[in-house]
Amino acid sequence: MKILLVDDELELVSALSERLSFRGFETEWVTSGEEAIEKVSAGKFDMAILDVKMPRISGLELRNKLEKICPSLKFIFLSGHGSEDDYNEGSCGADCYLIKPVKIENLVERINIALGL
């Protein structure tokens, strides 16, 4: 199972990737929606964990673009600043919507549920 992490906070996304790799997940990470589109276009991913609020392409917009490239991709949203509208839109189109800071154990549990592990 391969997971793509997308967040414009470099330290957060790299640390999250490292923590998930310690728990046996194969991860790659990027800091923009454009990079995420390139990654998913070039390789196979099972899940994308997306920050909701990012410059240029929001996580919600990115989900729509990535679904067109890979319809089987699962999504988890992370947000520290999302609005109620973002939550409502994100939670209906994703396997999970978590608020930052997120406990790694909670994220791992949600990943396992979404991927059927």
Buried (B, 14 or more C-beta within 10 A) or exposed (E): BEBBBBBBBEEBBBEBBEBBEEEEBEBBBBBBBEBBBEBBEEEEBBBBBBBBBBEEBBBBEBBEBBBEBBEEBBBBBBBBEBEEEBBEBBEEBBBBBBEBEBEBEEBBEBBEEBBEE
